Amino acid sequence: MIEYSKVEVQVDLGAVRHNYREMTKAGTRLIAVVKSDAYGHGAREVAEALEEEGADSFAVGYVHEGHMLRESGCRGRIISLLGPADNDDVSCLSQGNIIPFVGHFDTLHMLAGQSTRPLDIALKFDTGMSRLGFKRADLGNLLDFLHAHPQLRPVMVSSHLASSDEPDQDSLTHSQLAVFNEVVDTVRQAGFSVEANLSNSAAILGHQHCRCDSQRVGITLYGGNPFAGTSRAELGANIRPTMAVTAPVLHVHTLEKGQGISYGHTYVADHPITVAVVGAGYADCYSRGLSNAGFMNAAGVRVPIVGRICMQMACVDVSALAGQGVDLHVGDCVHLLGGEGPGRVDIHELASWWGTITYEVLCLLGMNRRVFAQ
Ligand SMILES: *Cc1c(COP(=O)(O)O)cnc(C)c1O
């Protein structure tokens, strides 16, 4: 969490709840992914709100995130998607009653060596992402190992889709599903009763055939439409924005014709403009890549960033406000994300100016001080 900034993140928990309810329409049990502090929205607050909506399962990244979530009072099932990375993580598992993803034999050995008490685990398979997980070819050895170590109890089989949000890569999703189904069948035939899950948000919306027993929902809870800008964009039409971000105006002045602004004078005014200096910069996780490329929302009007974004400041051309009869004053807040009016900054637009995806924008801006609305 950034302590020094004046940037404020407004999290709309009501919208998170709405998005959760939208995703329950898929009809399966949902695992709410609250890793990385709920994509910058605050894991504790989001989990609390979703528990009230009936959510009973949460997924975090590392085990210690799960431990913090448990300590904060979360009563639901907690799954650590990155499993135990070291011995500290292993000891946290049973303390926090956390179910780890396990995808490698060395992790299995570590768990078997440390725990004599029964431990629920989720078996993670690599069906095409080529990152983490057992391979289909590991199944024989894996099942032998599990039979020999009954204290490790596989309760879940999972895999992760690489391209479920890319309509032109459906064949990869289909092939991952085929491998996954085979793996799940084999594990069940070996006598283990497991809950299977494969889908992320995009698959929940666009690949009903991947439904299985439960589904892991992340970005759509946080206002991201995984299909934005694609032929399937309509599938995410009911998802509401959950985060708005503001920063204060520090100074307003005129930039005369021919005057350059900020480091390197990468913007030179070709006519006189009014500039507002805003208290948000790259140290507040407002990317320098937005220099001369992004926009803010000042009093409902879209205003372009002029010149380079600095460590704790950015400049915008607010000349358009005069035409709307709006006066911008020092201390007024402008929106880096969200806000009202035609200037509203949509998360997908901001991500595209930024040259990245909604996930990264939410995680980064979400590092600033948060306030919550129910
Ligand atoms: C982050 C994550 C998800 C959630 O994905 P979204 O695209 O945000 O819905 C699901 N499963 C795993 C394993 C993840 O790491």
The ligand as an SDF file (V2000), in Angstrom:
LIG
                    3D

 15 15  0  0  0  0  0  0  0  0999 V2000
   -6.2610  -15.3700  -11.5680 C   0  0  0  0  0  0  0  0  0  0  0  0
   -6.7790  -16.7140  -11.7950 C   0  0  0  0  0  0  0  0  0  0  0  0
   -8.1330  -16.9190  -12.1330 C   0  0  0  0  0  0  0  0  0  0  0  0
   -9.0890  -15.7880  -12.4050 C   0  0  0  0  0  0  0  0  0  0  0  0
   -8.9710  -15.3830  -13.7460 O   0  0  0  0  0  0  0  0  0  0  0  0
   -9.8600  -14.1860  -14.3270 P   0  0  0  0  0  0  0  0  0  0  0  0
   -9.4430  -14.0970  -15.7450 O   0  0  0  0  0  0  0  0  0  0  0  0
   -9.4670  -12.9660  -13.5540 O   0  0  0  0  0  0  0  0  0  0  0  0
  -11.2680  -14.5590  -14.1190 O   0  0  0  0  0  0  0  0  0  0  0  0
   -8.5850  -18.2190  -12.2350 C   0  0  0  0  0  0  0  0  0  0  0  0
   -7.7470  -19.2620  -12.0350 N   0  0  0  0  0  0  0  0  0  0  0  0
   -6.4490  -19.1060  -11.7540 C   0  0  0  0  0  0  0  0  0  0  0  0
   -5.5840  -20.2980  -11.5730 C   0  0  0  0  0  0  0  0  0  0  0  0
   -5.9150  -17.8280  -11.6380 C   0  0  0  0  0  0  0  0  0  0  0  0
   -4.6250  -17.6760  -11.3530 O   0  0  0  0  0  0  0  0  0  0  0  0
  1  2  1  0
  2  3  1  0
  2 14  2  0
  3  4  1  0
  3 10  2  0
  4  5  1  0
  5  6  1  0
  6  7  2  0
  6  8  1  0
  6  9  1  0
 10 11  1  0
 11 12  2  0
 12 13  1  0
 12 14  1  0
 14 15  1  0
M  END
$$$$
